[in-house]
Amino acid sequence: MPRRPWVIGLLGAESTGKTTLARALAGALAESGERVALVGEYLREFCDAHGRTPQVHEQAHIAAEQTRRILDAAASHDVVVADTTALMIAVYSEWVFGDTSLYPQAAQGHAHCDLTLLTALDLPWQPDGLQRDGPHVREPVDALVRAALHRQQTPYAVVTGSGTQRRDNALRALRTARRVATDEAPGLVARWQWVCERCGDVDCERHLLPRPHGG
């Protein structure tokens, strides 16, 4: 029986390093000999092509296209690293437009992920054209992501650190999830991560950050 591909979905508020982490994670896994697909953020393509952010009626298409690309990649690879999923589109639809109608569709799309990585708020905010609103939106958006994951009972790992440390922490979460899934049952989504439904205040995650030597 062919091995089922692993799908890793990256979520997180703006300027929390999702794209950088996705590329680093995909590169590290490819070096280990696995057939890895990196699925980029379709929203970024949309904004670049249209010179603007999407309107409310365009959000459903963007979410569906993100899911379609992830599933297409999974059909021919061992691992898929998705730089966001439809769930982030649903979150921003709620945040920007007050529209919560995309959550059921997004939950179905995100259910294909075997591991959900949530990028922590421990990186400095940086501007990035049309897709960035400002540092003030990161905590409320992070809170909406966590609330959505909590509602659909999706376990996730919070990834902290910078540079190679952030990548290594993501790889550690992946190894743990794979090990637990193998121990419980082949192909089972690992339910190993404690889910916090609280806000994304980075102060409540200080215990996840590396401690100085001797601290």
Salt bridges, closest charged atoms under 4 A:
GLU34 OE1 - ARG178 NH2 2.90
GLU41 OE1 - ARG44 NE 3.99
GLU45 OE2 - ARG69 NH1 2.66
GLU58 OE2 - ARG52 NH2 2.89
GLU65 OE2 - ARG68 NH2 2.65
GLU65 OE2 - ARG69 NE 2.75
ASP72 OD2 - ARG68 NH1 2.52
ASP78 OD1 - ARG3 NH2 3.72
ASP78 OD1 - ARG35 NH2 3.17
ASP114 OD1 - ARG4 NH2 2.46
ASP122 OD1 - ARG166 NH1 2.84
ASP128 OD2 - ARG44 NH1 2.98
ASP128 OD2 - ARG132 NH2 3.67
ASP142 OD1 - ARG146 NE 2.52
ASP168 OD1 - ARG167 NH2 2.80
ASP203 OD1 - ARG206 NH2 3.12
GLU205 OE2 - ARG146 NH2 2.20
